[in-house]
């Protein structure tokens, strides 16, 4: 279910001091912004203009303020890249990375963000990942500001062989780390899956 968010209400989702800068982008490009319920596969989405209307951005409303801002800037970067190149460049190619880096620079060094978030964003400016989810260090830092949930941890925080439950109710057993991901077995099917170290799960008692 999607919820239309009056733009003046957007300030409640953003770090203090960033509202006017964000609104400047939304007004300049006449963005139709939608705040949605949590989506497990994506944090945000950008749709370029078509017969149904102009630029459309949706952001998960359950994100903490800093994650909401980063995700929104990520999607605005898709918009500005589209304005310059249309569909002639890769979705997360060098052109998008340059746009995202330039936009992030407008929000660091202004006192809007905690030192750890600012540090992680400065790293992202050098080489942005395809999504904030794909940037493990940035995701790790942003999650520090999530509302704490009982019995929930990041996969990397669990001991080897620990059972855990994902948001869709499936149960897995944590395995060894392979490069940047953990190889985990789904208990019911014995199939193996790779998990990000900063994916949040619920611990299951053995």
C-alpha positions, -999 to +999 in steps of 0.1 A: +000+000+000+013+034-009+006+066+009+008+100-007+030+123+014+023+160+015+056+176+007+055+197+039+053+165+058+086+153+042+106+171+069+097+144+094+115+118+074+147+138+068+177+149+090+172+184+104+184+210+081+182+190+048+145+197+040+150+229+019+178+214-002+158+183-009+127+203-017+147+223-042+153+192-063+117+179-059+103+213-070+128+219-098+119+186-115+083+184-103+088+150-087+058+130-076+071+115-043+054+085-027+063+071+007+056+034+008+054+006+034+085-015+038+095-034+006+120-062+012+137-061-021+142-023-026+145+008-004+135+032-032+126+035-068+127+061-097+105+061-127+111+085-156+083+104-172+059+085-194+023+088-206+011+084-169+030+115-158+063+131-148+092+120-126+081+095-099+101+085-068+090+061-041+109+056-008+102+031+020+087+050+049+102+027+076+138+039+070+156+060+096+162+097+087+197+092+074+189+061+054+158+079+040+179+108+029+206+087+013+180+066-006+162+097-018+194+112-030+202+079-048+169+081-067+172+118-074+206+109-090+188+085-113+165+114-123+193+139-130+212+112-149+181+105-170+177+142-177+212+144-192+215+110-209+179+096-211+182+058-215+215+058-233+237+048-202+239+020-177+215+023-147+244+024-122+273+032-146+299+059-144+275+087-154+251+079-125+280+075-101+292+110-110+258+125-105+253+107-071+288+118-060+280+154-069+247+154-051+261+138-020+288+165-018+260+190-013+250+173+020+283+165+037+303+190+057+272+209+066+266+195+101+234+177+090+248+142+097+265+123+125+302+118+121+300+081+113+274+086+086+293+115+072+325+094+071+307+065+053+292+089+028+326+105+020+338+070+012+307+065-011+314+097-029+347+082-042+329+052-057+292+049-051+277+014-050+247+005-071+226+008-040+231+017-004+223-020+003+253-029-018+276-006+002+282-028+032+300-001+053+274+025+046+246+001+054+264-010+086+266+027+097+231+036+087+216+006+106+230+020+138+202+045+137+174+020+132+149+015+159+162-016+178+141-047+175+143-076+200+163-106+189+173-091+156+209-089+144+230-086+113+241-118+097+277-110+104+270-107+141+257-143+144+279-172+154+286-200+128+257-225+125+232-201+142+197-205+130+179-173+118+146-163+102+143-139+074+114-114+069+095-138+047+095-165+075+121-188+060+147-203+084+184-206+076+216-219+092+246-195+090+276-209+072+311-198+062+319-165+047+328-166+010+344-134-002+318-107+008+288-129+015+278-157+039+268-190+025+237-201+044+215-232+042+177-230+041+167-256+067+135-267+049+150-273+014+187-277+021+194-252-006+222-227-002+219-190-004+244-161-001+236-133+024+250-099+028+269-095+061+247-065+070+213-082+062+191-080+094+176-113+106+158-127+136+176-153+157+158-187+161+164-209+191+179-242+182 
